[in-house]
Each structure stands twice: as structure tokens, then as C-alpha cells.
């Protein structure tokens, strides 16, 4: 997961790393759903393409969200790794949260670095936590 705040508004989360998906089925079809929250309200959502039949997907996708820099301290970005299933409900495999509502010290620190360096790309590895 990488993040960059540019100029006065756009934030660009990148989903680029390899994700080891721990699911029972080798026919797992994972994708990542990216939710952006201001406080507790979801203000944007996007998702990656589905990676067919893999437990080790590699995502190389980015999304642009226009967010004023002065709001960044109150923003959280949630990355949900989901197993796509055509016949039953999709299953959340794990998640990472960066920003105000991060549940890990790494997520809080990463977001602080993004806010403190708005024109710099800040790349870090994050482990999935349970949903």
C-alpha cells in the first residue's frame, strides 16, 4: 500500500504489493475494495480488478480521490481483500486501515508520513488483519 497527497487536494492510494490470501480454496478470486472515510462517513469507494484463481495475487492499481489537505488528519482509507464468488456472498479475507481509524501503529504512522509529506510517495508493507 502506498499513499501520496498531491497539491491541495488529490490523494492517490496505490494497491501494488503481493498479498498472501489465506483461504481454504485454491480457486480463490481475490480483489481489493478501497473505502475512504471522513470521520465515520464513507465518502468514496473503488475496487481493483479480480485476480482469478490465485492465493498470491499481485495488484498494481491506483485510485485518485480529491481530498483537501486540511482534511487529511480526519481521513481513513480501508483496504478490504475480498474473495469474489459468483454464486454465494463474497468473503472478506482481511483488511488494512490507514489514517484516523487505523487499528495498528504501522497504519497510523504511515498515514502521518503521508500527511507530513504531501508531495512524496510513501510506500510501506502492511499485514492483513481480520475483518
Phi, psi and omega per residue, in radians:
X1 nan 2.270 3.073
X2 -2.217 2.719 3.073
X3 -2.479 2.570 3.103
X4 -2.546 2.280 3.013
X5 -1.834 2.162 -3.070
X6 -1.960 2.471 3.045
X7 0.920 -2.368 -3.111
X8 -1.770 -0.081 -3.091
X9 -2.503 -0.838 -2.955
X10 -1.270 2.449 2.982
X11 -2.042 2.359 -3.037
X12 -2.154 1.664 3.027
X13 -1.399 2.348 3.109
X14 -1.899 2.345 3.004
X15 -1.894 1.772 -3.001
X16 -2.189 -0.370 -2.964
X17 -1.470 2.975 3.060
X18 -1.394 2.486 -3.099
X19 -2.179 2.062 3.086
X20 -1.500 1.856 -3.054
X21 -1.521 2.189 3.137
X22 -1.760 1.547 3.123
X23 -2.324 2.682 -3.080
X24 -1.198 -0.571 -3.009
X25 -1.589 2.285 3.061
X26 -1.256 -0.165 3.134
X27 -1.643 0.465 3.133
X28 -1.082 2.383 3.121
X29 -2.084 1.394 -3.038
X30 -1.410 2.681 2.952
X31 -2.581 2.951 3.138
X32 -2.064 2.246 3.039
X33 -1.789 2.245 -3.105
X34 -1.939 2.015 3.113
X35 -1.905 2.353 3.079
X36 -1.936 2.252 -3.125
X37 -2.059 2.453 2.932
X38 -1.931 1.921 -2.949
X39 1.144 -2.164 3.120
X40 -1.799 0.026 -3.091
X41 -1.686 2.221 3.074
X42 -1.285 2.201 -3.111
X43 -1.949 -0.208 3.121
X44 -2.820 2.690 3.055
X45 -2.644 2.546 3.063
X46 -2.646 2.926 3.101
X47 -2.530 2.720 3.108
X48 -1.406 3.052 2.995
X49 -1.282 2.648 3.084
X50 -1.291 2.358 3.048
X51 -1.750 1.969 -3.010
X52 -1.295 2.381 2.964
X53 0.822 0.992 3.110
X54 -2.562 2.464 3.027
X55 -1.695 -0.084 3.123
X56 -2.301 1.131 -3.111
X57 -1.234 2.611 3.011
X58 -2.047 2.097 3.132
X59 -1.831 2.402 3.099
X60 -2.412 1.158 -3.064
X61 -2.312 2.613 3.090
X62 -2.304 2.762 -3.137
X63 -2.354 2.568 3.127
X64 -1.973 2.228 3.064
X65 -2.154 2.275 3.100
X66 -1.531 1.845 -3.103
X67 -2.295 2.176 3.097
X68 -1.039 2.400 -3.084
X69 -1.007 -0.604 -3.124
X70 -1.185 -0.265 3.086
X71 -1.598 -0.207 -3.051
X72 -0.932 -0.683 3.133
X73 -1.063 -0.392 -3.135
X74 -1.746 0.101 -3.119
X75 -1.650 2.502 2.973
X76 -2.247 2.493 3.058
X77 -2.098 2.157 -3.129
X78 -1.870 2.237 3.081
X79 -1.922 1.936 3.116
X80 -1.791 2.171 3.017
X81 -1.601 2.131 -3.004
X82 -2.190 2.426 3.040
X83 -1.582 1.954 3.139
X84 -1.259 2.373 3.101
X85 -2.470 2.157 -3.106
X86 -1.222 -0.525 -3.000
X87 -1.780 -0.449 3.129
X88 -2.181 3.137 -3.130
X89 -1.150 2.389 3.072
X90 -1.064 2.517 -3.081
X91 -1.915 2.228 3.042
X92 -1.319 2.175 -3.103
X93 -1.573 -0.625 -3.137
X94 -3.134 3.064 -3.126
X95 -2.650 2.827 3.023
X96 -2.327 2.365 3.068
X97 -2.129 2.238 3.033
X98 -1.936 2.506 3.028
X99 1.903 -2.694 -2.996
X100 -0.985 -0.577 -3.089
X101 -1.911 0.412 3.106
X102 -1.111 2.513 3.136
X103 -1.747 0.026 3.133
X104 -2.212 2.661 3.079
X105 -1.079 -0.653 3.124
X106 -1.097 -0.699 3.129
X107 -1.156 -0.684 3.108
X108 -1.185 -0.805 -3.122
X109 -1.118 -0.744 3.127
X110 -1.037 -0.811 -3.120
X111 -1.139 -0.654 3.097
X112 -1.061 -0.727 3.112
X113 -1.124 -0.692 3.093
X114 -1.071 -0.796 -3.125
X115 -1.164 -0.647 -3.117
X116 -1.345 -0.330 -3.091
X117 -2.268 1.194 -2.967
X118 -1.104 -0.298 -3.129
X119 -1.884 0.163 -3.072
X120 -2.007 2.452 3.061
X121 -1.397 2.149 -3.123
X122 -1.968 1.944 -3.088
X123 -1.907 2.323 3.099
X124 -2.592 2.625 3.012
X125 -1.504 2.493 3.069
X126 -2.325 2.454 3.063
X127 -1.508 2.512 3.076
X128 -1.226 2.434 2.997
X129 -1.901 2.872 3.139
X130 -1.204 2.639 -3.113
X131 -1.549 nan nan
